[in-house]
Amino acid sequence: MKPVVSRVKRPDLRVTVAGISMRNPVMTASGTFGYAQEFESYLDLSRLGAIVVKTITLHPRVGAQPSRIVETPAGMLNAIGLQNVGIEAFLREKLPYLIGLGPPVIVNIAGESVEDYVELAKRLSDQEGVSGIELNISCPNVADGLIFGCNAVLANKLVARVRQATRLPLIPKLSPNVTDVAEIARALAEGGADALSLINTLIGMAIDVRSRRPKLGNVTGGLSGPAIRPIAVRMVWEVARAVKLPLIGMGGIMTADDALEFLIAGATAVAVGTANFTSPSSATRVIDGIEAYLIDHKIKRVTDLIGSLDLTGTPREVAGGSR
């Protein structure tokens, strides 16, 4: 007799964010994955749920002066200053390669004015192969700080204007450097956002005590990495209760367990960021780990995890975040 071979049925990892169909919920975080081609020798790019490219502006930017990156306990500070090739070169030199990879391409854009965002959105709307637009309204390492993301009224007006300029899904990226992230989320939802991504980096600073000078050329920068994950998970949970939009959670995801926290808190998808610097194949390991978790726990679909946080027996005041 031939031995009976046990076959485990693979769980369904597919998710949909703002009408964008993904083969799994793991994306790359803008600013940590370049234009993807830089990573092609480290992982199978076609396996990614979606690729989010580094921020694109109307005109090329040289970025901030060195030093631009500083390692910190459980994380890193960066002040790149949105260095990028500009929209013209991106469309001509980068987009054709990205489209050929297979996963949906989401383009992160930033501007110094509402008109900049509108123009960028219009340009991208004419391009076949662009699946969505992530609005960078919350970058803490440029001179003006992209203040749209820290003011509910400005955020609402910006999204409303860009909404009129494109039919592509709009995904504003929320700043953690605010008093009430849920207030900003509601303003963006009312303005016409299709989904939200959160969180961007926290404003931080490091000093060389020997020279008594800042370690970053920009003085301050954006803190990312495992140190911020508990803050990011909490904010995803808060925003998931405040709006009915799909959420993309990010902030310190290094392992599958980290990603699962975001899904259970209410995110539909996640984005791997700083981990790409420590191990370029991190995203695919996260995908594999999520699948293994679903098999181990006999969960058929990853969507069954979204917002599945169990608060049974949790005191109401603790569940609400107060003490």
C-alpha positions in Angstrom: 0.0 0.0 0.0 1.2 3.5 -0.8 1.5 5.8 2.2 -1.2 8.4 2.6 0.2 11.8 2.0 -1.4 14.6 4.1 -1.8 17.8 2.1 -2.5 21.0 4.0 -4.8 23.3 2.0 -3.1 26.7 1.7 -5.0 29.6 3.2 -6.3 32.4 1.1 -4.0 35.4 1.5 -5.8 37.7 -0.9 -7.0 41.2 0.2 -8.5 44.2 -1.5 -7.6 47.7 -0.5 -9.6 50.6 -2.0 -10.4 48.4 -5.0 -6.8 47.3 -5.4 -6.6 43.5 -5.5 -3.5 42.0 -3.8 -2.3 38.4 -3.7 -1.4 38.9 -0.1 -1.5 41.8 2.5 2.2 42.6 2.5 3.4 45.7 0.8 6.6 47.8 0.9 6.7 51.1 2.7 7.5 54.2 0.7 11.0 55.5 1.1 12.5 52.1 2.1 12.3 50.2 -1.1 13.6 52.7 -3.7 12.0 52.0 -7.1 12.1 48.2 -6.4 14.8 47.4 -8.9 17.4 47.9 -6.3 16.0 44.8 -4.5 15.5 42.4 -7.4 18.6 40.3 -6.5 17.4 39.8 -2.9 13.8 38.5 -3.3 11.1 37.6 -5.8 9.4 40.9 -6.3 6.4 39.3 -8.0 5.4 37.8 -4.6 4.7 41.1 -3.0 1.1 42.2 -2.3 1.9 45.6 -3.7 4.9 47.9 -4.3 4.9 51.4 -3.0 7.7 53.5 -4.5 9.6 56.3 -2.8 8.0 59.7 -2.8 7.8 61.4 -6.2 7.6 65.2 -6.5 7.0 67.4 -9.5 10.7 68.3 -9.9 13.8 66.3 -8.9 15.0 66.8 -5.4 18.6 66.4 -4.2 17.5 65.8 -0.6 18.9 66.9 2.7 22.6 67.3 3.5 24.5 64.5 5.1 24.5 62.8 7.5 21.1 61.4 6.6 20.7 58.2 8.6 21.5 57.5 12.2 21.0 54.1 14.0 19.2 54.3 17.3 18.2 51.7 19.9 15.5 49.5 18.2 15.3 51.8 15.2 16.8 54.5 13.0 16.5 58.2 12.3 16.4 59.3 8.7 16.5 62.7 7.1 16.7 61.9 3.4 14.7 65.0 2.5 12.6 63.2 -0.2 15.4 62.9 -2.7 13.9 61.6 -5.9 14.1 61.8 -9.7 11.0 63.8 -10.2 7.8 62.9 -12.1 9.2 63.1 -15.6 12.1 60.7 -15.0 9.9 58.4 -12.9 7.4 58.0 -15.7 10.1 57.6 -18.4 12.7 55.5 -16.5 11.2 53.8 -13.5 7.5 53.0 -14.2 7.9 50.6 -17.1 10.1 48.3 -15.0 7.7 48.5 -12.1 4.7 47.6 -14.2 6.4 44.5 -15.6 6.8 43.0 -12.1 3.2 42.0 -11.6 2.2 43.4 -8.2 0.0 46.6 -8.1 2.1 49.7 -8.2 1.2 52.5 -5.7 3.0 55.8 -6.2 3.7 58.0 -3.2 3.5 61.7 -4.1 4.4 64.9 -2.2 4.1 68.6 -3.0 4.8 72.0 -1.5 1.3 73.2 -2.4 -2.2 71.8 -3.1 -1.6 72.5 -6.8 1.6 70.3 -6.8 -0.5 67.3 -5.5 -3.2 68.0 -8.1 -0.8 68.2 -11.0 1.0 65.0 -9.9 -2.3 63.1 -9.5 -3.4 64.2 -13.0 -0.1 63.0 -14.5 -0.3 59.6 -12.8 -4.0 59.2 -13.8 -2.9 59.1 -17.5 -0.5 56.3 -16.9 -1.4 52.7 -17.5 -0.2 50.4 -14.7 -0.5 52.8 -11.7 -3.0 51.2 -9.3 -3.2 53.9 -6.7 -1.7 57.1 -5.2 -0.4 57.4 -1.7 -0.4 61.0 -0.5 2.6 61.9 1.5 1.2 64.7 3.7 3.1 63.9 6.8 6.9 63.7 6.2 8.8 65.0 9.2 12.3 65.3 7.6 11.8 68.2 5.1 11.9 71.8 5.8 8.2 72.5 5.7 7.2 69.2 7.3 4.4 68.8 4.8 2.0 70.3 7.4 -1.2 69.1 5.6 -1.2 66.0 7.6 -1.2 67.7 11.0 -4.2 69.9 10.4 -7.6 68.4 9.9 -9.0 71.3 7.9 -6.0 71.4 5.5 -5.9 67.7 5.2 -9.6 67.6 4.2 -9.2 70.4 1.6 -6.1 68.7 0.1 -7.8 65.3 -0.4 -10.9 66.9 -1.7 -9.0 68.8 -4.4 -6.9 65.8 -5.4 -10.1 63.7 -5.5 -11.4 65.9 -8.2 -8.2 65.4 -10.2 -8.1 61.6 -10.4 -10.2 58.5 -10.4 -7.3 56.5 -8.9 -7.6 55.3 -5.3 -6.3 57.9 -2.9 -4.4 56.7 0.2 -3.3 59.5 2.5 -0.5 58.6 4.9 -1.1 59.7 8.4 1.3 61.4 10.7 1.8 60.2 14.3 2.9 63.7 15.3 -0.6 64.9 16.1 -2.7 65.1 19.2 -5.7 63.1 17.8 -5.0 60.8 14.8 -8.6 59.8 14.6 -9.6 63.4 14.0 -7.3 63.6 11.0 -8.5 60.3 9.7 -12.1 61.4 9.8 -11.2 64.6 8.0 -9.5 62.6 5.2 -12.4 60.2 4.9 -14.8 63.1 4.5 -12.5 64.6 1.9 -12.7 61.6 -0.3 -9.9 59.2 0.8 -10.3 55.6 -0.3 -8.0 54.1 2.3 -5.5 55.3 4.8 -1.9 54.2 5.6 -0.4 54.7 9.0 1.9 55.6 10.5 4.6 57.8 9.1 7.7 58.3 11.2 7.9 60.2 14.5 10.0 63.3 14.8 13.3 62.5 16.6 16.8 63.8 17.2 20.2 62.4 18.1 23.2 64.4 19.4 26.9 63.5 19.3 27.8 64.3 22.9 31.5 64.6 22.1 31.1 67.3 19.5 27.8 68.5 20.9 26.4 68.6 17.4 23.4 66.9 15.9 24.1 63.6 14.3 21.8 64.4 11.4 22.6 67.1 8.9 18.9 68.2 9.1 19.1 68.3 12.9 15.9 66.3 13.3 14.5 63.3 11.4 12.0 60.6 11.2 12.2 57.8 13.8 11.2 54.3 12.5 11.8 50.7 13.4 10.6 48.4 16.2 10.7 51.2 18.7 7.6 52.8 17.2 5.6 49.7 16.6 3.4 49.8 19.8 2.5 53.4 18.9 1.6 52.4 15.4 -0.5 49.4 16.4 -2.4 51.6 18.9 -3.1 54.3 16.2 -4.3 51.7 13.7 -6.7 50.4 16.4 -8.0 53.9 17.1 -8.4 54.8 13.4 -10.1 51.5 12.7 -12.8 52.4 15.2 -13.1 56.0 13.9 -13.5 55.4 10.1 -14.8 52.7 7.8 -12.0 52.9 5.3 -9.5 50.0 4.7 -6.2 50.7 6.6 -2.6 49.9 5.7 -0.6 49.5 8.9 3.1 50.1 9.2 5.7 51.0 11.7 8.4 48.6 13.0 7.3 45.5 11.2 10.2 43.1 11.3 8.5 39.7 11.6 5.2 38.0 10.7 4.0 38.3 14.3 4.6 42.1 14.1 2.5 42.2 10.9 -0.3 40.1 12.5 -0.6 42.6 15.3 -1.6 45.2 12.8 -4.1 43.0 11.1 -5.7 41.9 14.3 -5.9 45.6 15.3 -7.9 46.4 12.2 -5.5 46.9 9.2 -6.4 45.2 5.9 -2.8 45.2 4.7 0.7 46.0 6.1 3.8 47.7 4.8 7.4 46.6 5.6 9.8 49.5 5.9 12.9 49.7 8.1 13.3 45.9 8.0 14.2 46.3 4.3 17.5 47.9 5.4 18.4 45.2 7.9 17.4 42.3 5.7 16.3 43.0 2.1 14.2 39.9 1.9 12.1 40.7 5.0 8.8 41.2 3.1 8.8 37.7 1.7 9.6 36.2 5.1 6.7 38.1 6.6 4.4 36.7 3.8 5.6 33.2 4.6 5.1 33.7 8.3 1.6 34.9 7.9 0.7 31.9 5.9 2.3 29.6 8.4 0.3 31.3 11.2 -3.0 30.8 9.3 -2.2 27.1 8.8 -1.3 26.5 12.4 -4.4 28.2 13.6 -6.7 26.6 11.0 -7.8 30.0 9.6 -8.9 29.7 6.0 -8.6 33.4 5.0 -6.3 36.2 6.1 -9.3 38.5 6.0 -10.8 36.6 8.9 -8.0 38.2 11.1 -8.8 41.8 10.2 -10.1 43.6 13.3 -10.3 40.3 15.3 -8.9 41.8 18.5 -10.5 40.0 21.5 -11.5 42.4 24.2 -13.6 39.9 26.2 -13.3 40.8 29.9 -11.3 44.0 29.2 -12.5 46.8 31.5 -14.2 49.5 29.4 -11.9 52.2 30.5 -8.8 50.2 29.5 -10.4 49.3 26.1 -10.9 53.0 25.5 -7.3 53.8 26.2 -7.7 55.6 29.6 -6.5 54.6 33.0 
